[in-house]
Amino acid sequence: MARLLPALLFLAFVSPARADQLPAAAPRVVDYQISVRLDPETKRLAGRERIVWRNPSGDTVPDLWFHLYLNAFRNTLSTFYRESGGQLRNDAMTEGSWGWIDVTALRLADGTDLLPSLTFEHPDDDNADDRTVARVELPAPVPPGASVELEIEFTAQLPQVFARTGHRRDFYLVGQWFPKLGVYEPAGTRGREAGGWNCHQFHANSEFYADYGHFLVDFTVPTSFVVGATGVRIARADNPGGTTTYAYEQSDVHDFAWTADPNFVEVTSRFSAAEEVTEAEYAALAEHLDRPVDELRLSDVDIIVLMQPSRRAQAARYIDAAKQSLKYFGLWYGRYPYATLTIVDPAPGAGGAGGMEYPTFITAGSSWVFSFWPFSAVRAPEAVTVHEFGHQYWYGLVGNNEFEEAWLDEGVNSYSSGLVMDRAYRHMADLPGLRMSAVEMIRMTNGPGMVYDTIRQPAWTYRTPGAYGFYAYSKPEIVLRTLQHYLGDRTMARAMRTYHERWRFRHPSSDDFYAVANEVAGQDLGWFFRQTVEGAGVLDHEISISTKRVRPPAGRLGNDEEVTAEARGEDEDAAAEWEATVVVSNRGTVRFPVDVAMKFEGSQPERFRWDGQDRWRRFRFVRPARLEWADLDPDRAVPLDVSWLNNARRTRPDTRVAAHWTARVSFWLQNAIASILW
């Protein structure tokens, strides 16, 4: 009863999950008006910026904190360079191609000069040489709810493409390029006890965190360039001297990026909700999510794809992946609220700019080889597009802190985009004899040695770069797929929908995610999250079996007469029953319930449940027939299990398994030989 009481008290105060209305717009904390000119010879930007910041708290705020991300590439002394060694995501920084940003003027709207008060801060480490965070002291603090207006001038040098931004010949991907305010978090935000600025340095293994607002940006480039950017293009003007100025605008976002390349081929399409979603699909989903159909209806979206000429044929793959994403992310979590989606195909040699997300603007990644069989059957371009689009929801619309809790965007998005890939394409590769699903791919990253870090920890504190990738991306997807199997598809879908509705245009923490999951599930899932998100343990179920004949009793029996099998004239074959011993174990430390299936000769398979709380349990069964096999987690509903190879055992070998794999290997060996001979 002592163990049951807390659960009963929890359930007594948990009300059924309510449907949250999607907010129409974000709280406008900051407005940016930026004008910038690109010098294609020096690869340098000259910009002017007007910022209006509104104090969202009840505090009197004496200063402003800024991100100056490009200074991560300023020299070998930056925290980013020290952590990365000049290498990131299989890409290396070009020697001597430095990037930086200098604030050359900083004043209030009334002309008060603030530049003398600018200092470089290093809140995360002791690196006084890092210049990616700056603080400006104000002559008068900003009262609660009041605003301050700044005017900034800056010069920025773009590096050769590396770590999401830069140039490669005439290709430009301009990301994290302007002085950007950090987030002032009022007390209560993400569990914070007192209000204050959240403004981390640029680390090798972290991304970004900012407040929502309005962007009006114009940039001037050579007229021969084809361009794209966050938001909607509202103006274009040709200038003397062979340059053109483009203006883009977007509200309810927290960042802005743009691209330019004279070689881009622009391909356009349109996501039409009426054509892509049937009334039957709306009705089925409304029942599944317990939402009115009208709340699920999607909006039309213009899709702009900026392709490299050598990969022009793959534009259709990007567009299809974008439409699948707009459909399923929109149906499951809420409609995409913006009018446009721009997809950028980086230039050859600019792969470091690929696979990145900005509001309404994503970079994909492909190769000319994906235009030809068998690589054309590999869904890599689609997977990248779906994943990066997914960040419009997990990072874009739900704006968690990527520095401190990267799993809430990368992991939740990996889970979501994996489901889209499952629904839209079924397999990551559609090759005869070689089909692999998303869950099969992510499980390959897990293993019994992944015990040094946890999912929930600051992104720059992981043991290795590979560990960051596992704990921010792969393990959260495995954890969430395991939770989905445990709760059921319907409950999990409602939990994810409610979480997105409640936290769209806001800044949640892991605790907020847990609270929604508990509410919708109607149970306290703390035991699960403490082990899988907060803890460093692994789960490794295994099973062993043995069988033997049950002989009639022998020895000194109740009448003190000693009886032997020989005296009865019986042999082993005369025994009518079999005893089966099934031992289930957990080689890891994460405790999780699991089904066990068994099949006895001549009978249908049967199941029982093991609560998984002990390190091991032994079960004995006496039946007229011999046990054929036993399978721990027969539905493979626990992807968190690091190895499924030790989950099933047979009492006699099954030659069909060897025949199956021999056939698959032979098929691909024959194809490889044929390709060489051809």
C-alpha positions in Angstrom: 0.0 0.0 0.0 2.9 2.4 0.7 4.1 2.1 -2.9 0.5 2.3 -4.3 -0.5 5.4 -2.3 1.6 8.0 -4.3 0.2 6.7 -7.6 -3.4 6.9 -6.3 -2.8 10.5 -5.1 -1.3 11.4 -8.4 -4.2 10.0 -10.4 -6.7 11.8 -8.0 -5.4 15.2 -9.1 -4.9 14.4 -12.8 -7.7 15.6 -14.9 -8.4 14.3 -18.4 -6.2 16.1 -21.0 -7.9 19.0 -22.6 -7.5 20.1 -26.2 -5.4 23.3 -26.4 -6.2 25.8 -29.1 -3.3 26.6 -31.4 -2.2 30.1 -30.8 -2.7 32.5 -33.7 0.6 34.3 -33.2 3.7 34.5 -31.1 4.3 37.0 -28.3 6.4 39.7 -30.1 9.3 40.1 -27.8 11.7 41.6 -30.4 11.6 43.3 -33.8 14.5 43.3 -36.2 14.9 45.6 -39.2 18.1 44.8 -41.0 19.8 46.1 -44.1 22.9 44.4 -45.4 25.2 44.5 -48.5 27.3 41.6 -49.7 30.8 42.3 -51.2 31.4 39.2 -53.4 35.1 40.0 -53.7 35.9 40.0 -50.0 33.0 37.8 -48.9 32.1 40.4 -46.4 28.8 41.9 -45.1 28.2 45.5 -44.2 25.0 45.9 -42.2 22.7 48.2 -40.3 20.3 46.9 -37.7 17.4 48.4 -35.8 16.2 46.4 -32.8 13.2 46.9 -30.6 13.2 44.7 -27.5 10.2 44.5 -25.2 10.8 43.4 -21.6 8.6 40.3 -21.2 9.1 40.0 -17.4 8.2 41.7 -14.2 11.8 42.6 -13.7 13.7 45.8 -14.2 16.4 44.8 -16.7 19.7 46.8 -16.6 21.5 45.3 -19.6 21.2 43.5 -23.0 23.0 40.3 -24.0 23.8 39.5 -27.6 25.0 36.5 -29.6 27.8 37.2 -32.0 28.0 33.7 -33.5 30.4 34.4 -36.4 33.1 35.1 -33.9 33.2 31.3 -33.3 35.3 31.3 -36.5 37.4 34.3 -35.6 40.6 32.4 -34.5 41.8 29.2 -32.9 41.2 30.7 -29.4 37.4 30.6 -29.6 35.5 28.1 -27.5 34.0 26.6 -30.7 37.4 26.0 -32.2 38.9 24.6 -29.0 36.1 22.1 -28.8 35.8 21.2 -32.4 39.5 21.4 -33.5 38.2 23.0 -36.7 36.1 19.9 -37.6 32.4 19.4 -37.4 29.9 17.0 -39.0 32.5 15.4 -41.3 33.5 18.8 -42.5 36.8 20.7 -41.8 37.3 24.4 -41.6 39.4 25.7 -44.5 42.8 26.8 -43.3 43.0 30.6 -43.1 39.3 31.1 -44.0 38.3 32.9 -40.8 35.0 34.4 -40.1 34.1 37.2 -37.7 31.6 39.9 -36.8 32.5 43.4 -35.5 30.0 45.8 -34.0 31.1 49.2 -35.2 28.3 51.3 -33.8 25.8 50.8 -31.1 23.5 53.5 -29.8 20.0 54.1 -28.5 17.4 55.6 -30.8 18.0 59.0 -29.2 21.7 58.8 -30.2 23.2 57.7 -26.9 26.4 55.8 -27.6 26.5 52.4 -26.0 29.5 50.9 -27.7 31.9 51.9 -24.8 29.9 49.7 -22.5 30.1 46.5 -24.7 32.0 43.7 -23.0 32.6 40.1 -24.1 31.3 37.5 -21.7 31.9 33.8 -21.3 29.1 32.4 -19.2 29.9 28.7 -19.9 33.6 28.4 -19.5 36.8 30.3 -18.4 37.7 31.3 -22.0 38.3 35.0 -21.9 39.3 34.9 -25.6 35.8 33.8 -26.7 33.8 36.7 -28.4 30.5 34.9 -29.2 28.6 36.6 -26.4 28.5 40.3 -25.7 26.8 42.3 -22.9 25.8 46.0 -23.1 25.0 48.0 -20.0 22.1 50.4 -20.5 22.2 54.0 -19.1 18.7 53.4 -17.7 17.1 49.9 -17.0 14.1 48.8 -18.9 11.0 48.6 -16.7 8.6 45.6 -16.8 6.6 45.6 -20.0 8.5 48.6 -21.5 10.7 48.5 -24.6 14.1 49.8 -25.7 15.2 50.7 -29.3 18.7 50.2 -30.6 20.6 51.1 -33.7 23.6 48.9 -34.6 26.1 48.9 -37.4 28.3 45.8 -38.0 30.7 44.2 -40.4 30.8 40.5 -40.9 33.3 38.3 -42.6 31.9 35.0 -43.9 34.2 32.0 -43.6 34.4 29.4 -46.4 31.4 27.2 -45.8 31.7 25.4 -42.5 29.4 24.6 -39.6 26.2 25.8 -41.3 27.3 29.1 -42.7 29.7 30.8 -45.2 30.6 30.8 -48.9 31.9 28.4 -51.5 33.0 30.2 -54.7 29.8 32.0 -55.6 27.5 30.1 -53.3 26.5 31.8 -50.0 24.5 30.4 -47.1 24.3 33.3 -44.6 23.2 32.0 -41.2 23.8 33.3 -37.7 25.2 36.4 -39.3 23.8 39.4 -37.4 24.0 40.6 -33.7 21.1 38.7 -32.1 19.6 39.1 -28.7 19.6 36.3 -26.2 16.5 35.3 -24.3 15.5 37.1 -21.2 13.7 34.4 -19.2 11.2 35.6 -16.6 11.0 33.7 -13.3 9.2 30.4 -13.9 10.4 29.9 -17.5 11.8 26.4 -17.8 11.9 26.1 -14.0 13.8 29.3 -13.4 13.6 30.7 -9.9 14.6 34.3 -10.9 14.5 36.1 -14.1 17.7 36.6 -16.2 19.4 36.4 -19.6 20.0 33.0 -21.2 22.8 33.6 -23.7 25.3 30.8 -24.2 28.5 30.8 -26.1 28.7 29.2 -29.5 29.8 25.6 -28.9 30.8 22.8 -31.3 27.9 20.7 -30.2 25.0 23.1 -29.7 22.7 25.2 -31.8 20.5 28.1 -31.0 17.9 29.7 -28.8 16.1 33.0 -29.3 12.8 34.9 -28.8 10.0 35.3 -31.2 9.4 38.5 -33.1 9.2 40.2 -36.5 11.9 40.4 -39.1 12.1 42.9 -42.0 15.4 42.3 -43.9 16.8 43.6 -47.1 20.0 42.4 -48.7 21.9 43.6 -51.7 23.8 41.2 -54.0 25.0 41.1 -57.6 22.0 41.1 -60.0 23.1 37.8 -61.5 22.5 35.9 -58.2 19.3 33.9 -57.5 18.3 34.3 -53.9 16.1 32.9 -51.2 15.4 33.7 -47.5 13.3 33.3 -44.5 9.8 34.6 -45.0 8.0 36.2 -48.0 9.7 38.3 -50.6 8.0 41.7 -50.5 10.2 43.8 -52.8 12.9 43.7 -55.4 14.8 46.7 -56.7 17.6 46.8 -59.3 20.4 49.3 -58.5 23.0 51.1 -60.6 26.3 49.1 -60.7 24.8 45.7 -61.3 23.3 44.9 -57.9 19.8 44.1 -56.8 18.2 44.6 -53.4 15.7 42.0 -52.1 13.4 42.5 -49.1 11.8 39.7 -47.1 9.5 39.8 -44.1 8.2 37.3 -41.6 6.5 37.4 -38.2 6.3 34.8 -35.5 9.8 33.5 -36.0 13.1 33.7 -34.0 15.8 33.7 -36.6 16.5 34.7 -40.2 18.8 33.2 -42.9 19.3 33.8 -46.6 21.2 32.3 -49.5 22.5 33.5 -52.9 24.1 31.7 -55.9 24.1 32.6 -59.6 23.9 28.9 -60.4 20.6 28.2 -58.6 17.8 26.8 -60.6 14.5 27.9 -58.9 11.8 25.2 -59.0 8.4 26.1 -57.4 5.4 24.1 -56.4 2.5 24.5 -54.1 1.1 22.4 -51.2 -2.6 22.4 -51.7 -4.4 21.1 -48.6 -7.5 20.3 -50.5 -5.5 18.0 -52.9 -3.2 16.4 -50.4 -5.6 15.6 -47.6 -9.0 13.8 -48.0 -12.1 14.3 -45.9 -11.8 10.7 -44.8 -8.2 11.3 -43.5 -9.4 14.4 -41.6 -12.3 12.4 -40.0 -10.1 9.4 -39.0 -7.5 11.7 -37.5 -10.2 13.7 -35.6 -11.3 10.6 -33.9 -7.8 9.4 -33.2 -6.8 12.7 -31.6 -10.2 13.6 -30.2 -10.2 17.0 -31.9 -12.8 18.6 -34.1 -12.1 18.3 -37.8 -12.0 22.1 -38.3 -9.1 22.3 -35.9 -7.1 19.9 -38.0 -7.5 21.6 -41.4 -4.2 22.6 -43.1 -3.3 25.7 -45.1 -1.8 26.0 -48.6 2.0 26.7 -48.7 4.2 27.9 -51.6 7.3 25.7 -51.9 10.5 27.2 -53.4 13.4 24.9 -54.2 16.8 26.3 -55.1 18.6 23.5 -56.9 22.1 23.1 -58.2 22.0 22.4 -62.0 23.8 19.1 -61.7 21.0 17.9 -59.3 18.1 19.5 -61.0 16.4 16.1 -61.5 16.2 15.6 -57.8 14.0 18.7 -57.2 10.9 16.5 -57.5 12.2 14.4 -54.6 12.6 17.4 -52.4 9.2 18.7 -53.3 7.5 15.3 -52.6 9.3 15.1 -49.2 8.2 18.7 -48.4 4.6 17.9 -49.2 4.6 14.7 -47.1 6.1 16.7 -44.3 3.6 19.6 -44.5 0.8 17.0 -44.5 1.8 14.7 -41.7 3.5 17.3 -39.3 0.5 19.5 -39.9 -2.1 16.8 -39.3 -0.4 15.4 -36.2 0.8 18.5 -34.5 -1.0 21.5 -36.0 -1.0 23.4 -39.3 2.1 25.0 -40.6 1.3 28.7 -40.0 3.6 30.3 -42.7 3.0 31.1 -46.3 6.3 29.7 -47.7 8.9 27.0 -47.4 12.3 27.5 -49.1 14.5 24.5 -49.6 18.2 25.1 -50.5 20.4 22.5 -52.3 24.0 23.5 -51.4 26.7 23.8 -54.0 29.2 21.0 -54.6 31.8 21.3 -51.9 29.5 23.2 -49.6 28.1 20.2 -47.7 28.8 22.0 -44.4 25.8 24.2 -45.2 23.5 21.3 -45.7 21.2 19.6 -43.3 20.3 22.8 -41.4 17.1 24.5 -40.3 15.9 28.1 -40.0 12.4 29.4 -39.8 10.6 28.8 -43.2 14.0 28.0 -44.7 15.9 24.7 -44.7 19.0 23.4 -46.3 18.9 19.8 -47.6 21.7 17.8 -49.1 22.2 15.4 -51.9 24.6 14.2 -54.5 24.4 13.6 -58.3 24.7 9.9 -57.6 21.2 9.8 -56.1 19.9 10.4 -59.6 21.0 6.9 -60.7 20.1 3.4 -59.6 20.7 1.8 -57.1 21.3 5.1 -55.2 18.1 6.5 -56.6 16.3 4.0 -54.4 18.1 5.3 -51.2 15.8 7.8 -49.5 18.7 10.0 -48.2 17.5 13.3 -49.9 14.0 12.7 -48.6 15.1 11.8 -45.1 17.2 15.0 -44.9 14.3 17.1 -46.2 11.8 15.6 -43.8 14.1 16.0 -40.8 15.0 19.6 -41.5 11.4 20.5 -42.2 10.5 18.8 -38.9 12.5 21.5 -37.2 9.9 24.0 -38.3 7.9 22.4 -35.5 10.6 21.2 -33.0 12.9 24.2 -32.6 10.9 26.6 -34.8 7.3 26.6 -33.5 8.1 25.0 -30.1 11.2 27.0 -29.2 13.0 25.0 -26.6 16.6 25.8 -25.5 18.8 23.9 -27.9 21.9 24.7 -25.8 20.7 23.1 -22.6 18.1 20.5 -23.8 18.9 19.6 -27.3 16.8 16.4 -27.2 13.6 18.4 -27.2 14.3 19.5 -30.7 16.7 17.0 -32.3 15.4 14.0 -30.5 11.7 14.8 -30.6 12.1 15.8 -34.3 14.0 12.6 -35.1 11.1 10.6 -33.6 8.6 12.7 -35.6 10.4 12.7 -38.9 11.0 8.9 -38.5 7.3 8.4 -38.3 6.8 10.5 -41.4 9.4 8.4 -43.3 7.6 5.3 -42.1 4.2 6.5 -43.3 5.3 8.1 -46.5 8.1 5.8 -47.7 8.0 2.7 -45.4 11.8 2.1 -46.0 14.9 4.2 -45.9 16.1 2.2 -48.9 13.8 0.5 -51.4 16.1 -2.1 -52.8 15.2 -5.7 -53.5 16.6 -7.9 -50.7 17.7 -4.8 -48.7 15.0 -2.8 -47.0 15.7 -1.0 -43.7 13.3 1.0 -41.7 14.0 4.2 -39.7 13.8 2.3 -36.4 16.3 -0.4 -37.6 18.7 2.4 -38.5 18.6 4.2 -35.2 18.9 1.0 -33.2 22.2 0.3 -34.9 23.6 3.4 -33.0 22.8 1.9 -29.5 24.8 -0.6 -27.5 25.6 -1.8 -24.0 28.5 0.7 -23.7 26.4 3.8 -24.1 26.4 4.6 -20.3 28.6 7.7 -19.9 26.1 10.5 -20.6 22.4 11.3 -20.3 19.9 12.6 -22.8 19.2 15.7 -20.6 22.4 17.6 -20.2 23.9 20.7 -21.9 24.9 20.0 -25.5 28.6 21.0 -25.0 29.1 18.6 -22.0 29.0 15.3 -23.8 31.9 13.0 -23.6 32.5 12.9 -27.4 30.9 14.5 -30.5 29.5 11.1 -31.3 27.9 10.9 -27.9 26.2 14.2 -28.6 24.7 12.8 -31.8 23.5 9.7 -30.0 22.0 11.3 -26.9 20.5 14.3 -28.7 19.2 12.5 -31.8 19.1 8.7 -31.7 18.5 7.7 -28.2 15.5 10.1 -27.7 13.9 8.6 -30.8 14.4 5.1 -29.4 13.0 6.2 -26.1 9.9 7.9 -27.6 9.2 4.9 -29.9 9.4 2.7 -26.8 7.1 5.0 -24.9 4.7 4.9 -27.9 4.5 1.1 -27.7 4.0 1.2 -24.0 1.2 3.9 -24.1 -0.4 2.9 -27.4 -0.5 4.8 -30.6 -3.6 6.8 -29.7 -2.4 8.0 -26.3 1.0 8.9 -27.6 -0.4 10.8 -30.6 -2.6 12.8 -28.2 0.3 13.5 -25.9 2.4 14.8 -28.7 -0.4 16.9 -30.1 -1.2 18.4 -26.7 2.5 19.2 -26.1 2.8 21.1 -29.4 -0.5 23.0 -28.9 0.4 24.0 -25.4 4.0 25.1 -26.2 3.8 26.5 -29.7 5.5 29.9 -29.7 6.8 29.3 -26.2 9.9 28.0 -24.4 9.4 24.6 -22.8 11.7 22.4 -20.7 11.9 18.6 -20.3 9.8 18.9 -17.2 7.0 20.5 -19.3 7.2 17.6 -21.7 6.9 15.1 -18.8 3.9 17.0 -17.4 2.0 16.8 -20.7 2.8 13.1 -21.1 1.6 12.4 -17.5 -1.6 14.3 -18.0 -2.6 12.7 -21.3 -1.6 9.2 -20.2 -3.4 9.6 -16.9 -0.4 8.1 -15.0 2.8 9.2 -13.5 5.5 8.3 -16.1 8.3 9.6 -13.9 9.8 6.1 -13.5 10.2 6.0 -17.2 11.8 9.4 -17.8 14.0 9.2 -14.8 15.6 6.1 -16.2 15.7 6.9 -19.9 16.1 10.7 -20.1 17.6 11.7 -16.8 19.6 8.4 -16.3 22.6 6.8 -18.0 21.5 3.2 -17.8 20.8 0.8 -20.7 18.2 -1.9 -21.2 19.3 -5.4 -22.4 16.7 -8.1 -22.0 17.7 -11.7 -22.7 16.1 -15.1 -22.4 17.2 -18.7 -21.9 15.2 -21.9 -22.1 15.6 -25.5 -21.3 13.3 -28.5 -21.5 13.3 -32.0 -20.0 11.0 -35.0 -19.6 8.9 -35.2 -16.5 9.4 -38.7 -15.0 7.0 -40.3 -12.6 8.0 -40.0 -8.9 10.8 -42.3 -7.7 12.6 -42.8 -4.4 11.1 -43.4 -1.0 7.5 -42.4 -1.3 4.7 -41.9 1.2 4.4 -45.6 2.1 8.2 -45.7 2.7 8.5 -48.0 -0.3 11.4 -47.2 -2.5 10.4 -47.1 -6.1 12.7 -46.9 -9.1 12.0 -46.5 -12.8 13.5 -49.9 -13.4 11.2 -51.4 -10.9 8.3 -49.9 -12.7 9.7 -51.1 -16.0 9.5 -47.6 -17.5 11.9 -45.7 -19.6 12.3 -42.0 -20.4 10.1 -42.1 -23.4 7.2 -43.4 -21.3 7.0 -40.0 -19.5 3.8 -38.2 -20.6 4.8 -34.6 -19.7 7.6 -32.0 -20.3 9.0 -29.4 -18.0 10.1 -26.1 -19.6 12.2 -23.6 -17.7 12.3 -20.0 -19.0 14.7 -17.5 -17.5 14.3 -13.9 -18.4 17.0 -11.4 -17.4 18.1 -7.8 -17.8 21.8 -7.3 -18.3 21.3 -3.6 -18.0 19.9 -1.3 -15.3 16.8 0.2 -16.9 13.7 -1.6 -15.6 10.9 -2.0 -18.1 7.9 -4.4 -18.4 7.9 -6.7 -21.4 5.8 -9.5 -22.9 7.1 -13.1 -23.2 5.7 -15.4 -25.8 6.0 -19.2 -25.8 5.0 -21.9 -28.2 4.5 -25.6 -27.2 4.3 -28.3 -29.9 0.9 -28.7 -31.3 -0.5 -25.5 -29.6 -0.9 -21.8 -30.5 1.6 -19.3 -29.0 0.7 -18.0 -25.6 1.9 -14.9 -23.7 2.5 -13.7 -20.2 3.8 -10.4 -18.8 7.1 -9.9 -17.0 7.1 -6.6 -15.0 10.9 -6.3 -15.5 11.5 -5.1 -12.0 13.9 -7.9 -11.0 17.3 -8.5 -12.5 16.0 -11.9 -13.5 13.1 -14.3 -13.1 12.7 -18.0 -13.6 9.4 -19.5 -14.8 8.6 -23.2 -14.9 5.8 -24.8 -17.0 4.8 -28.5 -17.1 2.9 -29.4 -20.3 2.0 -32.5 -22.3 4.0 -31.1 -25.2 7.6 -29.9 -25.5 8.4 -26.2 -25.6 9.4 -25.2 -29.2 10.5 -21.6 -28.6 10.3 -18.6 -26.3 10.5 -14.9 -27.3 11.1 -12.0 -25.0 9.3 -8.9 -26.5 7.9 -10.8 -29.5 6.4 -7.7 -31.1 9.8 -5.9 -30.8 7.9 -3.1 -29.0 10.9 -2.1 -26.9 13.4 -0.5 -29.3 15.3 0.7 -26.3 16.6 -2.9 -25.8 20.2 -2.7 -27.0 20.2 -6.2 -28.5 17.3 -8.2 -29.9 19.7 -11.1 -30.8 19.4 -12.5 -27.3 15.6 -12.1 -27.0 14.5 -15.4 -28.6 15.6 -19.0 -28.2 14.5 -22.3 -29.8 14.9 -25.8 -28.4 15.9 -27.0 -31.9 17.6 -25.2 -34.8 15.5 -23.5 -37.5 17.3 -23.8 -40.9 14.9 -21.3 -42.4 16.8 -18.4 -40.9 20.1 -19.4 -42.4 18.4 -20.0 -45.8 16.8 -16.5 -45.7 20.1 -14.7 -45.0 22.0 -16.9 -47.5 19.5 -15.9 -50.2 19.8 -12.2 -49.4 23.6 -12.2 -49.4 23.7 -14.3 -52.6 21.4 -11.8 -54.3 23.6 -8.8 -53.6 26.8 -10.7 -54.3 25.5 -11.7 -57.7 24.4 -8.1 -58.4 27.8 -6.8 -57.4 29.6 -9.3 -59.7 27.2 -8.4 -62.5 27.9 -4.7 -62.1 31.7 -5.3 -62.3 31.4 -7.4 -65.4 29.0 -4.9 -67.0 
